[in-house]
């Protein structure tokens, strides 16, 4: 639903009415470049039907009919329908989660509708709509400029030209293209083309992001599945060959080889991985923590360093002018005292600000300026030249002509820069910087102000070349956010390093760091970063906490050095100058309210309400997803090992019954394992103490050595129980059908044990039940129901080639499974003690 923004009567260009906009959307369609669009369900179904494993199983079903086994053939086809339905459900659930994420991250644009300025989704724009665009915002459609102020646009995404291009309402300079970024200034623009009719649409290009780098966990999982797939194919060919050599039955050997291959290929892992990340991102978006792509959930689980910009991130972004120093009269005062209400420094500070400011500092200056008795005289000044913000530290200059025709020049910027261009002695500069340091130490942000006269003629090319006169300082205060100390403490307890990267003076940054309880240590400045070699910087970034007077290139170098140092880096920011660092970090975090559109576009995660504690919540969710995914993979490995060995060893060892399972049995076991893996474990709540332990180290595998050993041993314990049951009853002379029935029941029971044992790597089963998972009772009920149906219903029992089981034998296999479970629990305790 659109949100109306109040505007002054008559201040807006004429836009469309809602009825006109609806009519045009019917004619031109949504403002999107195309892409997959609808029909996702049909594509998902097609992908399932052409999946290699599905086709192989379909072939096996047909083969059963050719072998005159219609019962097995029908059962195989029925099983394929069930497996396909589960895969389709999981795929659609993942798609809905991703679609919800796209809705949350859809850019908004201010548009004139029904005589009001309304916030709309980008896709709602139609030709002839009028938009208001500001610095840092992405242009959502092709348009022409109606009115502009200090407008420049970065069109690199469209034209490849990296330098910003000046724009205004004149012919040849008024075109705005979809995908470009407003570099400076503001404008009203009228939409000319939307969607596929835009320049990008006509050229056949898409607004797709650069393919994102796969996370370490993604690479490891893909590698593991690839190895297991190769193993499965090799095992298939080997078993097929061995069995054919002994039996001479080609079709039967094929089915046996296929059975082993199905047990070896853990195709559930990639499905579980993508589902966990997509659903995790969707759940976070419901809390107001919006992720741009699901893979960020993996990085959140392994974050080791959080880098923070100061303004708007650590502070309230509610600046106010709190102190003035007038150099001409050598008087300083708090603004509340009124002693400097007529000060020149306040007047020239206003002249050096934008006529319609959008920066927090300039807004604060204007709010203070309008309290002056002579503030109404502002209307007689007309800006005739503007020098944009530039340099290190930056300054900006505005040139005006007043009502009498006189030229007035005003500048504001970083104190070092302003003092350097003004006519001052060395002693005066030192004294002035002493005042700056004094105010910075109190947490103030200090701007210097200067003025100049111009006798006439052409203006200088460089703003530094005016004959500048120092006017004084304006100090602004932006209070720290409440709860900062508690947030930093939570991050440190979670084993994460905290660093502040700010453009402010060291004293100001130290002030905010102290408010958060950070230990300061050595301070690194932007100039120091620039002068360091890459090797020196890599050595320093691990220890330094405070980075002050940082400009965009320096922030970017620090982020890159931390990544090269092996850190998984999250970077927060809210300004245009934070864009490169946000993009370079593993996780770029933007503030939803205080942040610019550019920062939000560059970020991977947006905190919609600017609450820093939500970053803690995001880390918790990321760790939970990462931990639950490990549990799911551990469970899958643990259950696949006994199935693989139960299928392979009897054949290789030459047992009397070389195969008790057929592809039908494995397919129905998949019906149990798939949902358990991707649905049950995805719903697991966070373990107690998960935020009081160090982050998992990215790149070191998804298991620690202890966890990997335990996972394999767990599977071997389960396999030993399964094979013991297999051999014991076979050796006693039980029929093949009876052995098959007991082993199949034992696998279902063992699956249940592994499901609950795998809920924690360290806590016992009973303790893990305190973490309530709403699906735990469902898993128990479904397992009991499955056993009852397979054994108790004669028709189903016959389909599976099974027979009734004596109660005493069921008790025996139940006891074996319980003993195996106790062994697994004992290994947990032993592993925890090591």
C-alpha positions, 0 to 999 in steps of 0.5 A: 500500500502506498504511503502519502507524504505531506508536501507544501501546497503547489510545490509539486510538479503535476503528476498522474492520477491513480486512475490514469496510472492504472490505465497506463499499467494495463497498457504498458505492464509492470516496470520490470525487465522480464526474466522468469516471471510466472509459470514457476510451478510448471518449470519446477515440475519440468525440472523434477521430471528431467532430473537424471535420478528420476529418469533412472528410477522411471526406467527401473519401474518400466523394467519391472513391468518388462520383467513381468513384475507389475506389482513392483512396477506400480509400486515404483511409479507410485513411489516416484509420484510421492518423491516428486511431490515432496521435491515439488513441495520443497521447491515451491516452499523455497520459491515462496521464501525467495519471492517474499525476500524479493518483495521485501527488497523491492526498491521504493520511489517517491512519485507524484500521484493524485497531487501528493508525493507517494512512496511506490514500488519500482514496478508500479511506475508507468510512463508520464509518472513524475519521480523525486530522486535524491543523492544515492538513489537508483533510477528506476526507469528511463526519464527526463529531468524536469527540474534539478539541483546540483544533479550528477548521475553515475551511468556506469552500469549502462554505458560503462563510463565510470565518471559521473555525468552532470544533468539538468533540464536542458536538451541533451543533458536531461535524459536519465536511464534505468539502473543509473545512480544519482551521484549528487543533488536532487531532481524531479523527473518524468518517466518516459519508458518502463520495463522492456521499453527502456534503454536496457530493455531494448538493448536486451540487457538485464539488471542482473547482479554480478554472479555472487561468489559462492560461500565456502560452505557452498563450495564444500557441499558441492564438492562433497556431493560431486565426490559421492555422485562419482562414488555412486556411479562407480559403485553402480557399475561395480555392483552391476558387473559383480552381480551379473558375473555371478547370476548372469541376470542383466536386469536383476543386476542392474536393479541391485546396482541401482539400489546401491547407487541410490543409497550413495548419492546424498541428493538431499543435501543441496536441497536442504542447503538452499531451503535452509538459507531461503527460509532463514532469510524469509524468517529474518525479513518478517522480523524487519531484517532484510537479506538481499540474497539467501547465501548471506545466511551462511556468512552470518553464521561464520562472521568473525569481525564487525566493522561499523561506520559511526554516523547513523549506525552507532549514533541516532543520526539526529544531529543538532548544532550544539556549539559555535565558535566565531573567529572574528569576535573570538567568541564561542558559546553553546547555541542555547545561550543565544550569544551567537545568534547574530554570528557570521559563522552561522550565516555563512554555514547556511550559505554553504549548505544546499538550498534544500538539504538532505544531509543530516548535518546540513539539515541541523544547520538549517534548523538552527539558522531559521531561529535567527532574526534575519533568517528571512533575508535568505530569500534575496540570495540566488546561487550562481555557481557551486563547487561540489564536495571534494577532496580529503578532507572534503569541502564545498563552496557556493557562490551567490548574488544578493539583491544588490548584485554583490557576489558572496562566496561561502564554504564549509568542510573539514577543519584541516582543509578549510584552515589550509586554504584560509589566510592564517598564521601557523599559530592561529591554525594550531590554536584553531585545531586545539579547539577542534580536538577539544570539541571532538573529544566530547563527541562533537562533529566539527565543521569549519566555515569560510567566506570570500569576496569576488571582485568580478570576472571568471570564477576560479576552476578550483574552489581552493583558489578563492581568497578565503577568510576563516569565519569559525566552527560549527559543532554538531552533536549526534547522540550515541544509540541507547544500548550500545554497550550491551550490543558490543558486549553481546558481540564480544561474547560471541567471539566477534571482533568489533572495529569502528571505521569513521570519517570523524576525528580520532577524539570523536570516534574514541568518545563513541567507542568508550560509550560502547565499552570498547578498548581503544588501543592504537588508532589508525587514520585514513592517511596511515592506511593509504601510506601502508603497503598491503603487507603492513596493513594486513598485519595491523588490521587484526589489532586496531579497533579505531579507524578515524578520518577514513575516506571511502578508499581507505575503508575499502582497503581495510575491508579487503585486508581483513578478508585477506587476513582470513576474517569473515567481515560484516560492514555497516554503513548508511552513507553514499561513501560507505557503498564500496566497503559495503559491497566488498565485505562478506556481509554489507549491512545498511541502516533502513531508515538513516541509510541512503538508497545507494547504501541499501542497494550495495548492502546484503542485509538491511536493518529496517528500523536501524536497531543495532540489536537486530544485527545480534539477532541476525547473527543468532539466526545465521548461526542457527541456520549454519548449525542446523544445516550441519545437523541435517548433513550429519543426520544424512551421512549417519543414515546413509552409511548403514544403508550403503553398508547393508546393501554392499557388504552382503554382496561383497562378502558373499552372504547367503542373501546378497540383497534384501533391498530393492530400489522400491525400498530405498525410494520409500526410505528417501520419503522419510529422509528427505523431509526429515533433513530439509523440514525437521532440522530447518525448524530446530530452535537455536541451541542454548549458548550458541551466542557464547561460543566462537563463530565457526571458521569458514573454509575449514569444512562444515565439520570440525575434525571431532564432529566429522569423526563422530558423524562417521562413527555414529554411522558405523555404529548404526551400520554394525547394528543393522548388519548384526540383525541381518546376519543373525536372522539369516544365519538362523535360517530365516527366510529372505522376506523375514530378514528383509522385514526385520532389517527394514524395520530396524532402519526405520527405528535407527532413522528415528534414533539418528534424527534425535541424536543428531539434534546436538553434537554435545547435548544428550537427547533428553536435554535437546528435547528442551529445545522444542521443535514442533515437528518432533511429535510429528516425526515420532507419529509418522514413523510409528504410522509407517511401521504400522502400515507396512507391517500391519496392512497385508496389501502394503506388506505384500507390495514391499515383499515383507511378512508378519514379524514375531513380537519377540523378534521385534523386541530384539531389533528394538533392543539392538537399536536402543543399544546403538543409540546409547553408544552414540550418546556415550560417544557424545559424552566422551567427545565432550570430555576430550 
